[in-house]
């Protein structure tokens, strides 16, 4: 094979590598780094840099991702704890890789990328269902593959904090294929089964933020399906959301315990300094105090833990200090100030509101930012490796331009 022939095949090879990255999202994130490294080497070997950079320069989302990453880099200049700052910056390195993913992603292969992601999620769900059965139905079964994070976690590779958002997006994508992209009865049954299995996995996973995000996407899906009949869409979404919540509460002890705990902790949060919901309320209050004192530039990505410790000791000494506010909006505002907040709004708002091509991806483009707008209320999800990878990669493949196929 000549060098020219090999270079001509690189886009097709990299497209398969990107599918592998999609498959790694609900798993451990380590394979994504290796696949991305190979992808980058091949991208460099391919050449055609003028055409590549010209295409990237025309995509505003690439600039937004880089600017968003750059504001955290800039905040290191007013951070005293550079070691912690570099550690936190490393959790967001996938935003720096956004140009590579945008350059590699091919619109004609979007189905491949989504299928790889759904297949990986389905594999994880099968393992999680086995874990649930072993824990609650047939305890005599051999132990399955299960993450060593919490006694009630059923997820096989990552804890419920990272597992549930991947399930939420997978549930929407399965529902989208069921309603819009599949015509055969057999495949409709496959995606209906995957949607139902995903909903059940969310109920048993204990991931509350992911479940709320999934319910928001389910509502979006209903309104997309009945776009010209909003009353019917509202009724269908209410039926689906209510059915999942009521069914989960009535039929699953773990779900009921987690739901009851939320209500109790909201009512008595000042008396429960070790409870997760009450801790979040205190984290948010103290983060707002930090932002109030440094609204323009924040305290820097490296200094949040130390500044929070001082604020916590002054206002809420009964609560343990935290290394992040468990709310991504407050994380960005306290670390980088108003400029970071503006860039976060652009990162989530532009893909939600921007008018794209009227193609098969137009509905999915709304789902991705909506999911993260919801779940970022409860955790710093764009600072977590698996979920930040999910956002950047799906942003790239949903907004990738048309290209001539070289497969």
Secondary structure, 3 states (H helix, E strand, C coil): CCHHHHHHHHHHHHHHHHHHHHHHCCCCCHHHHHHHHHHHHHHHHHCCHHHHHHHHHCCHHHHHHHHHHHHHHHHHHHCCCHHHHHHHHHCCHHHHCHHHHHHHCCHHHHHHHHHHHHHHHHHHHHHHHHHHHHHHCCCCCCCCCCCCCCCCCCCCCCCHHHHHHHHHHHHHHHHHHHHHHCCCHHHHHHHHHHHHHHHHHHHHHCCHHHHHHHHHHHHHHHHHHCCCCHHHHHHHHHHHHHHHHHHHHHHCHHHHHHHHHHHHHHHCHHHCCCCHHHHHHHHHHHHHHHHHHCCCCCCCCCCHHHHHHHHHHHHCCCCCCCCCCCCHHHHHHHHHHHHHHHHHHHHHHHHHHCCCCCCCCHHHHHHHHHHHHHHCCCCCHHHCHHHHHHHHHHHHHHHCCCCCCCC
